[in-house]
């Protein structure tokens, strides 16, 4: 089933440095899952959305042969300290943990981390934040702000125009209705009680 598209109201972007590509040594792959999860959390992604993203929207690709490592495999490769470090891993992940590309004959030592799934964040800024976390830099967390979609912006502008037109029409009707008591500016209406000069008796005191 395709991933649900985010709604415009929930859409957010992050401000901060951006990274077009995140290339990490193969020895850093066991830490990539946790670093990415923290960076995405800073960008407002969590819960089921984060699980879906790691399930089908994140991968690491060998810089030499193009061998992909899925987000789920990155999660398996993440091994905490203690007894869990001795747990058995599939041969592919075991080779990665030892610092080698799993594909026979490939001597590459770097993987490119990619975010391919849709989300409410800027991929470049999330990758930059991930790199900082891997390097041990705290750095400022990503600042979020709402994003207004073009459709919402057009609807708001249309509503504003309708409101202004309605107010203008109401004003004109109001001025016409009360024309005698409140004349339109710069227009002097003729009073119904005006006395013609010719009708006045010159002898009248």
C-alpha positions in Angstrom: 0.0 0.0 0.0 1.5 3.4 -0.9 2.6 5.7 1.8 0.0 8.4 2.7 0.8 11.9 1.4 1.0 14.4 4.2 -1.7 17.0 4.4 -0.8 20.7 3.8 -1.8 21.6 7.3 0.8 19.2 8.8 3.5 20.1 6.4 6.6 21.6 7.9 10.1 22.6 6.7 13.2 23.0 8.7 15.6 25.9 8.5 19.3 25.3 8.8 22.2 24.0 6.7 21.4 21.6 3.9 23.4 18.6 2.6 23.0 17.3 -0.9 24.6 13.9 0.0 25.5 12.0 3.1 28.5 9.7 2.6 29.6 7.8 5.6 32.4 5.2 6.2 31.0 1.6 6.3 32.2 1.5 9.9 29.7 4.2 10.8 26.7 2.4 9.4 25.8 0.8 12.8 25.3 4.4 14.1 23.3 5.7 11.1 19.9 4.4 12.2 20.0 6.1 15.6 21.4 9.3 14.2 18.8 9.5 11.4 16.0 8.7 13.9 17.2 11.6 16.1 17.5 14.0 13.1 14.0 13.1 11.9 12.7 13.5 15.4 14.1 17.0 15.4 12.2 17.6 12.1 8.9 16.6 13.7 8.8 13.0 12.4 8.0 10.2 14.8 5.7 7.3 15.7 4.2 5.3 12.9 5.4 7.8 10.3 9.0 7.2 11.4 8.5 3.4 11.2 7.0 3.6 7.7 9.9 5.8 6.6 12.5 3.4 7.8 10.6 0.5 6.4 10.5 1.7 2.8 11.9 5.3 2.5 15.5 5.1 3.7 18.5 3.2 2.4 22.3 3.2 2.3 24.0 2.4 -1.1 27.5 1.2 -1.5 29.6 4.0 -3.2 31.5 1.3 -5.2 29.1 -1.4 -6.4 25.6 0.1 -5.6 24.6 -2.6 -3.1 21.6 -1.3 -1.1 21.1 -1.6 2.6 17.5 -1.0 3.6 16.4 1.1 6.6 15.2 -2.0 8.4 18.7 -3.6 7.9 20.3 -0.4 9.3 18.1 -0.9 12.3 19.2 -4.5 12.7 22.8 -3.4 12.3 22.4 -1.0 15.2 23.7 -3.0 18.2 23.8 -1.5 21.7 26.6 -2.2 24.1 26.7 -5.2 26.4 25.8 -8.8 25.6 23.7 -7.8 22.6 26.9 -7.0 20.7 27.6 -10.8 20.4 24.3 -11.7 18.9 24.4 -13.4 15.5 23.7 -11.3 12.4 23.0 -12.3 8.8 26.2 -12.7 6.7 25.4 -9.4 4.9 25.1 -7.4 8.1 28.1 -9.2 9.7 30.3 -8.1 6.8 29.0 -4.5 7.2 29.7 -4.5 10.9 33.3 -5.7 10.3 33.7 -2.7 7.9 33.5 -4.4 4.5 31.0 -4.2 1.6 29.1 -7.5 1.6 29.5 -8.0 -2.2 32.5 -10.2 -3.1 35.2 -8.2 -4.9 34.0 -4.8 -3.8 36.6 -2.9 -1.9 34.6 0.3 -1.3 34.6 1.6 2.2 31.8 4.2 1.9 28.0 4.2 1.7 25.7 6.9 0.6 22.7 7.4 2.9 19.5 8.3 1.0 16.0 9.4 2.0 13.7 8.3 -0.8 10.3 8.3 0.9 7.9 11.3 1.1 7.8 13.3 4.3 7.1 16.6 6.0 10.8 17.7 6.1 13.7 18.9 4.0 15.9 15.9 3.2 19.1 17.9 2.9 18.7 19.5 6.3 17.9 16.1 7.9 21.0 14.6 6.3 23.1 17.5 7.5 21.7 17.1 11.0 22.5 13.4 10.8 26.1 14.1 9.8 26.4 16.5 12.8 25.1 13.8 15.2 27.5 11.2 13.8 30.4 13.7 14.2 29.3 14.3 17.8 28.3 17.9 17.2 25.2 19.0 19.1 24.5 22.0 16.9 21.1 23.8 16.8 18.1 21.7 16.4 16.0 22.1 13.3 13.5 24.9 13.5 10.1 24.1 12.2 7.5 26.4 10.6 4.2 25.7 8.8 4.1 25.5 5.1 1.1 26.9 3.2 0.3 24.9 0.1 -0.4 26.8 -3.2 -4.0 25.6 -3.1 -4.5 27.0 0.4 -2.8 30.3 -0.6 -5.1 30.7 -3.6 -8.2 29.9 -1.5 -7.2 32.5 1.1 -6.6 35.1 -1.6 -10.0 34.4 -3.2 -11.7 34.6 0.1 -10.0 38.0 0.8 -11.1 39.4 -2.5 -14.7 38.2 -2.0 -14.7 39.8 1.4 -13.4 43.1 0.1 -16.0 43.1 -2.7 -18.8 42.4 -0.3 -17.7 45.2 2.0 -17.5 47.7 -0.9 -21.0 46.8 -2.2 -22.4 47.1 1.4 -20.9 50.5 1.7 -22.3 51.7 -1.6 -25.8 50.4 -0.7 -25.5 52.1 2.7 -24.6 55.4 1.2 -27.4 55.3 -1.3 -30.0 54.2 1.3 -29.1 57.2 3.6 -28.4 59.5 0.7 -30.4 62.5 2.2 -29.1 62.3 5.7 -25.5 61.2 4.8 -24.6 62.5 1.3 -21.9 60.9 -0.7 -18.6 62.8 -0.3 -18.1 65.7 -2.7 -21.7 65.5 -3.8 -24.1 68.1 -2.4 -27.7 66.9 -2.8 -30.5 69.4 -3.4 -32.6 70.0 -0.3 -36.3 69.4 -0.8 -37.0 72.5 1.4 -35.0 75.0 -0.5 -36.8 78.3 -1.3 -36.6 79.7 -4.8 -35.4 83.4 -4.7 -38.1 84.5 -7.1 -40.8 83.3 -4.8 -39.7 85.6 -1.9 -41.6 88.8 -1.4 -39.1 91.7 -1.4 -41.4 93.7 0.9 -41.5 90.8 3.4 -39.6 91.5 6.6 
